[in-house]
Amino acid sequence: MALRTRFGAALAAVALLGLTACGGSDGGEAAADEAAKAGNQALADLITKAREEGSVTFYSVPPEDVAQALADAFTEKYGIDASFVRLTAAPLAQRFSAEAEAGKPGADMLMVSNSPFYADGIAKDWLTPLPEAGIPDYPAGLPADFVLADPGAAVVQVQPSGFGYNTDEVSEQDAPKDWPDLLDPKWKGRILMANPKSSPAYVDFWYMIEQEYGIDYLRDLRGQVARFYDGTVPLTEAMAAGEGAITVPNVTSAVQPAKDKGAPVAINVPSLTNGPEIVAGIATEAEHPNAARLLTHFVLSEEGNKILNSQPGSVSPYDEAQMPARFTRVVHAEAAKKEKEILGALGAD
């Protein structure tokens, strides 16, 4: 059965069931009334149907406290119980894939790293392309750069990457501010790097740098790097322990928690950068398809998106003032064409 037909059939089946919402608050009724009065009958109808389903479950890469705040706000606004499972990107993709293969996805909706997993989920009919999901107002006011026609997704969070540094080893004045700064001879053997092979996002990242500075820049940077780490958390831990002075690429969401616990770490984010992106997705075989659509609508709205991006280092696509001036989105298919050359230049082949 075609993806669009399957999802539509699921919606119709739920509508016929006429279940009673277990969230059941006046807030949900008020939200439906408000949408109807504003002339948005499609949203009003979706709220009513989602409340009949009564609950929604989502998988989340964003951290637990952010996911909980989002779930609480959604429940308060619509009177629909929202629960979640928080996993890092790879385990989340593995869990959802195994469940979808069995025809029993545990999540109605998910917020996951923008990676080949998402496109694969679309191709296998595990995920519904958002333009086909019947989300009212889609893509609302989301800036065009963050609406992905292929594969049919929307970026709801970005984590701009920068240069983490050990403040016991590097002064604020000397800390790198831009990419050429990393090639200063004083940093030779003092730079720690996230392993470029550990995520497709890192290939995209270094492709962006290669496009700006050339492949020789990557080869020169290789000579400055002491060792690789699989991810920003171990990278930051090593930096805090004094194993290196500078880490790249790193993100505020990894550095700030360590800093808050007293670690001697800080981060600078340059104007030219990109970084991990989170996209929203809806399970084609969602148990609560209307609630999944409504939650996705909420996450795409400025109200919900602000909650999702409430932690330092997370930037909402709506928040132009906080977005680095040259934040550069990369088409992974283009970066993949040069993956072997990039990994070789960085010594990660």
Phi and psi in degrees as a GROMACS rama.xvg file:
@    title "Ramachandran Plot"
@    xaxis  label "Phi"
@    yaxis  label "Psi"
@TYPE xy
-62.225  149.93  ALA-2
-56.359  -50.1868  LEU-3
-61.9988  -40.2126  ARG-4
-66.6752  -41.189  THR-5
-63.0291  -45.0083  ARG-6
-65.8918  -40.8099  PHE-7
-62.8897  -38.8861  GLY-8
-64.2497  -37.9086  ALA-9
-64.1849  -40.5289  ALA-10
-62.0796  -44.7294  LEU-11
-63.9395  -41.0422  ALA-12
-61.8759  -41.4596  ALA-13
-66.8451  -39.2697  VAL-14
-60.6458  -37.2324  ALA-15
-71.2041  -27.7158  LEU-16
-67.2396  -34.4282  LEU-17
58.6136  46.047  GLY-18
-69.8849  157.549  LEU-19
-91.8969  133.149  THR-20
-67.3693  128.334  ALA-21
-83.5469  -17.3209  CYS-22
-71.6748  -50.2677  GLY-23
47.9262  46.9727  GLY-24
-103.85  157.723  SER-25
-62.5618  -25.4963  ASP-26
-58.1989  -39.5769  GLY-27
-65.6142  -42.0816  GLY-28
-64.0545  -39.2322  GLU-29
-64.7838  -39.0101  ALA-30
-64.66  -39.4444  ALA-31
-66.4376  -42.6442  ALA-32
-63.0358  -41.6779  ASP-33
-63.1302  -42.2866  GLU-34
-63.3228  -41.8407  ALA-35
-64.7008  -42.6368  ALA-36
-65.0421  -29.4025  LYS-37
-80.9336  -0.270231  ALA-38
85.9454  9.97817  GLY-39
-102.572  73.8313  ASN-40
-66.5231  -31.4549  GLN-41
-61.2962  -42.0848  ALA-42
-69.4227  -41.1166  LEU-43
-59.102  -43.9449  ALA-44
-65.2091  -39.309  ASP-45
-64.7917  -41.9436  LEU-46
-59.7385  -44.686  ILE-47
-60.8777  -46.3795  THR-48
-66.8426  -39.0077  LYS-49
-65.8206  -37.3441  ALA-50
-67.383  -31.1667  ARG-51
-65.1064  -34.6686  GLU-52
-70.856  -36.0403  GLU-53
87.9072  -21.4112  GLY-54
-155.242  166.38  SER-55
-152.84  144.671  VAL-56
-122.29  133.963  THR-57
-131.291  151.264  PHE-58
-98.2511  141.474  TYR-59
-135.954  127.527  SER-60
-80.5211  -40.1692  VAL-61
-52.6488  148.962  PRO-62
-61.4647  164.768  PRO-63
-60.145  -42.4901  GLU-64
-67.1134  -33.1894  ASP-65
-69.777  -45.4244  VAL-66
-60.8383  -38.9976  ALA-67
-66.7498  -41.7915  GLN-68
-62.5807  -39.1013  ALA-69
-66.0989  -45.6732  LEU-70
-60.7833  -43.4623  ALA-71
-63.767  -43.482  ASP-72
-65.234  -39.7507  ALA-73
-64.468  -44.8309  PHE-74
-62.6795  -42.7994  THR-75
-64.6456  -39.8495  GLU-76
-73.6237  -39.8094  LYS-77
-115.003  -6.50603  TYR-78
68.5728  30.9034  GLY-79
-120.136  126.022  ILE-80
-65.9199  127.231  ASP-81
-120.199  127.053  ALA-82
-126.999  160.515  SER-83
-147.564  162.294  PHE-84
-122.981  126.98  VAL-85
-102.466  124.875  ARG-86
-140.131  155.665  LEU-87
-73.8843  170.148  THR-88
-57.277  -51.9535  ALA-89
-64.8026  -49.5876  ALA-90
-61.5487  -35.1713  PRO-91
-63.0775  -47.0082  LEU-92
-61.7917  -41.1728  ALA-93
-64.985  -43.5523  GLN-94
-65.8511  -48.4308  ARG-95
-63.6287  -40.4645  PHE-96
-61.9024  -44.5221  SER-97
-63.7318  -41.971  ALA-98
-67.6071  -41.2304  GLU-99
-66.4413  -37.6806  ALA-100
-58.6983  -36.5361  GLU-101
-83.5809  -3.00509  ALA-102
76.5511  18.1861  GLY-103
-136.205  68.8947  LYS-104
-63.9481  134.201  PRO-105
-79.7281  -15.1359  GLY-106
-114.628  139.888  ALA-107
-80.7696  -33.9347  ASP-108
-144.138  154.678  MET-109
-144.221  152.815  LEU-110
-122.434  110.159  MET-111
-135.664  160.157  VAL-112
-60.8492  139.899  SER-113
-70.1958  107.057  ASN-114
-152.558  173.843  SER-115
-56.0097  -22.6903  PRO-116
-56.0892  -40.4901  PHE-117
-66.5109  -48.0917  TYR-118
-61.9888  -36.8866  ALA-119
-65.2221  -39.2326  ASP-120
-63.783  -37.301  GLY-121
-65.1693  -47.4161  ILE-122
-61.7773  -32.7205  ALA-123
-93.0614  7.6294  LYS-124
65.4446  22.8868  ASP-125
-82.464  -31.719  TRP-126
-119.767  145.771  LEU-127
-94.7484  126.231  THR-128
-55.1158  131.513  PRO-129
-58.7876  -35.5623  LEU-130
-63.1049  -20.0708  PRO-131
-99.8784  0.243899  GLU-132
-87.0163  -5.63188  ALA-133
72.1292  36.5166  GLY-134
-83.3958  119.101  ILE-135
-54.8634  135.444  PRO-136
70.7546  4.19902  ASP-137
-55.7705  134.778  TYR-138
-94.8852  32.9359  PRO-139
55.0868  -134.86  ALA-140
-98.5683  16.5624  GLY-141
-61.9844  130.174  LEU-142
-55.1071  142.584  PRO-143
-57.1572  -34.4695  ALA-144
-61.8944  -19.8409  ASP-145
-106.469  10.1494  PHE-146
-104.845  113.175  VAL-147
-101.461  101.666  LEU-148
-60.7535  -35.3794  ALA-149
-120.88  110.128  ASP-150
-97.2582  0.499588  PRO-151
113.04  57.4896  GLY-152
-139.184  176.593  ALA-153
-140.479  133.727  ALA-154
-80.6497  124.707  VAL-155
-111.404  -7.26234  VAL-156
-157.168  142.086  GLN-157
-128.702  150.901  VAL-158
-124.915  87.9205  GLN-159
-57.9091  135.762  PRO-160
-91.8796  153.692  SER-161
-155.303  -157.077  GLY-162
-107.24  107.066  PHE-163
-78.2613  147.942  GLY-164
-147.21  151.757  TYR-165
-85.1759  116.064  ASN-166
-71.9695  -13.6522  THR-167
-78.4628  -22.5734  ASP-168
-103.64  -26.4385  GLU-169
-132.287  129.017  VAL-170
-77.5225  159.289  SER-171
-59.2705  -36.0487  GLU-172
-67.5539  -39.9854  GLN-173
-83.643  -17.4528  ASP-174
-58.0873  137.439  ALA-175
-56.1675  137.051  PRO-176
-113.45  -23.2443  LYS-177
-144.998  167.406  ASP-178
-60.8704  -41.8354  TRP-179
-60.436  -25.0861  PRO-180
-60.8161  -27.679  ASP-181
-67.9748  -18.6669  LEU-182
-89.8817  2.31097  LEU-183
-58.8811  131.73  ASP-184
-54.6687  -26.2094  PRO-185
-68.4416  -14.7006  LYS-186
-96.9947  3.12561  TRP-187
-60.207  125.867  LYS-188
74.9492  7.22363  GLY-189
-116.551  5.03086  ARG-190
-103.259  133.425  ILE-191
-108.592  141.814  LEU-192
-128.605  140.636  MET-193
-65.8222  130.599  ALA-194
-57.6325  117.089  ASN-195
-60.5388  -19.918  PRO-196
-84.4252  -9.34752  LYS-197
-80.9521  -11.3564  SER-198
-159.977  140.347  SER-199
-58.4812  -26.5966  PRO-200
-62.9863  -32.5658  ALA-201
-71.6417  -33.7603  TYR-202
-63.0444  -43.9678  VAL-203
-59.272  -43.0658  ASP-204
-60.7229  -51.0499  PHE-205
-73.2661  -23.9503  TRP-206
-62.5717  -43.1069  TYR-207
-58.2767  -44.8523  MET-208
-66.8775  -41.1546  ILE-209
-61.5913  -38.0381  GLU-210
-65.4107  -31.3125  GLN-211
-84.5755  -42.2413  GLU-212
-115.163  -10.3445  TYR-213
93.4224  161.244  GLY-214
-67.6662  -27.4631  ILE-215
-66.3925  -29.3457  ASP-216
-61.2914  -43.777  TYR-217
-64.1637  -38.6815  LEU-218
-65.1176  -39.6931  ARG-219
-67.4753  -37.7982  ASP-220
-66.1453  -35.0245  LEU-221
-53.932  -39.5602  ARG-222
-67.8824  -14.5184  GLY-223
-93.6136  -15.3391  GLN-224
-89.2428  132.09  VAL-225
-83.6755  -44.954  ALA-226
-163.745  167.724  ARG-227
-106.746  155.137  PHE-228
-136.94  145.51  TYR-229
-87.2068  77.0912  ASP-230
117.239  162.937  GLY-231
-74.7491  -26.7931  THR-232
-68.1044  -54.6376  VAL-233
-63.7298  -30.6419  PRO-234
-60.9965  -46.3211  LEU-235
-69.3348  -38.8606  THR-236
-60.8469  -42.2252  GLU-237
-65.6627  -41.0357  ALA-238
-62.633  -44.6632  MET-239
-63.3605  -31.6017  ALA-240
-80.9591  -3.17851  ALA-241
86.9154  15.5544  GLY-242
-73.8541  -16.697  GLU-243
-160.773  164.209  GLY-244
-92.8802  -30.8948  ALA-245
-135.042  143.969  ILE-246
-125.629  143.389  THR-247
-156.025  140.669  VAL-248
-77.8419  144.204  PRO-249
-128.132  166.643  ASN-250
-130.5  151.439  VAL-251
-59.3457  -35.5716  THR-252
-65.8947  -17.7117  SER-253
-94.0214  -37.1093  ALA-254
-77.6993  -42.4281  VAL-255
-61.8791  -44.1466  GLN-256
-60.1776  -37.3311  PRO-257
-66.3674  -41.0366  ALA-258
-63.0158  -41.2547  LYS-259
-63.021  -26.3542  ASP-260
-89.0164  4.98621  LYS-261
100.664  2.35639  GLY-262
-69.5876  145.324  ALA-263
-81.7495  70.0915  PRO-264
-134.607  153.671  VAL-265
-153.57  175.856  ALA-266
-147.717  142.699  ILE-267
-115.556  135.246  ASN-268
-111.453  116.813  VAL-269
-75.0881  168.296  PRO-270
-69.459  -37.7154  SER-271
-89.9738  111.431  LEU-272
-165.124  169.598  THR-273
-143.668  -156.159  ASN-274
167.941  -179.496  GLY-275
-54.2458  138.984  PRO-276
-123.331  143.295  GLU-277
-109.683  131.694  ILE-278
-116.767  153.692  VAL-279
-96.5095  143.718  ALA-280
-142.056  153.235  GLY-281
-119.603  129.197  ILE-282
-68.5281  128.917  ALA-283
-60.1059  -36.627  THR-284
-100.599  34.1102  GLU-285
-56.1406  136.119  ALA-286
-69.521  -29.9792  GLU-287
-125.983  73.6494  HIS-288
-66.0232  -35.4587  PRO-289
-71.5035  -41.0224  ASN-290
-65.3215  -34.7599  ALA-291
-63.8472  -41.9778  ALA-292
-65.4434  -40.9122  ARG-293
-67.9207  -41.0607  LEU-294
-63.3894  -39.9344  LEU-295
-64.1974  -41.9496  THR-296
-57.1882  -43.1938  HIS-297
-64.1969  -44.0308  PHE-298
-65.6634  -33.059  VAL-299
-77.8577  -19.8257  LEU-300
-75.0917  158.139  SER-301
-61.1697  -37.3663  GLU-302
-61.7085  -54.6324  GLU-303
-69.2162  -36.3963  GLY-304
-65.8729  -32.2747  ASN-305
-64.0349  -40.0622  LYS-306
-65.6395  -44.9277  ILE-307
-59.2073  -31.9619  LEU-308
-109.676  36.0471  ASN-309
-81.0191  -16.2759  SER-310
-86.0148  148.539  GLN-311
-56.5385  135.627  PRO-312
97.5169  -20.9696  GLY-313
-92.8802  129.779  SER-314
-120.313  130.036  VAL-315
-76.2062  139.378  SER-316
-56.5178  -22.679  PRO-317
-76.3312  -20.1485  TYR-318
-92.8613  76.9971  ASP-319
-61.1018  -33.5018  GLU-320
-65.1446  -30.7077  ALA-321
-92.0513  -10.1029  GLN-322
-78.6914  129.609  MET-323
-52.5051  144.573  PRO-324
-56.6175  -34.3538  ALA-325
-118.292  38.1345  ARG-326
-60.6765  122.826  PHE-327
-121.01  112.484  THR-328
-78.5686  142.095  ARG-329
-119.661  136.211  VAL-330
-80.0966  115.718  VAL-331
-58.8267  -35.4758  HIS-332
-59.3731  -34.3557  ALA-333
-72.7599  -43.375  GLU-334
-63.0337  -37.9194  ALA-335
-61.7203  -28.3536  ALA-336
-63.9204  -26.0665  LYS-337
-111.435  13.3892  LYS-338
-57.4986  -47.8421  GLU-339
-61.1185  -42.9021  LYS-340
-66.3101  -40.461  GLU-341
-66.0644  -47.0968  ILE-342
-62.6345  -39.0732  LEU-343
-64.6785  -42.4455  GLY-344
-62.9244  -34.4891  ALA-345
-88.2767  -2.08079  LEU-346
75.9582  26.4664  GLY-347
-113.701  15.4818  ALA-348
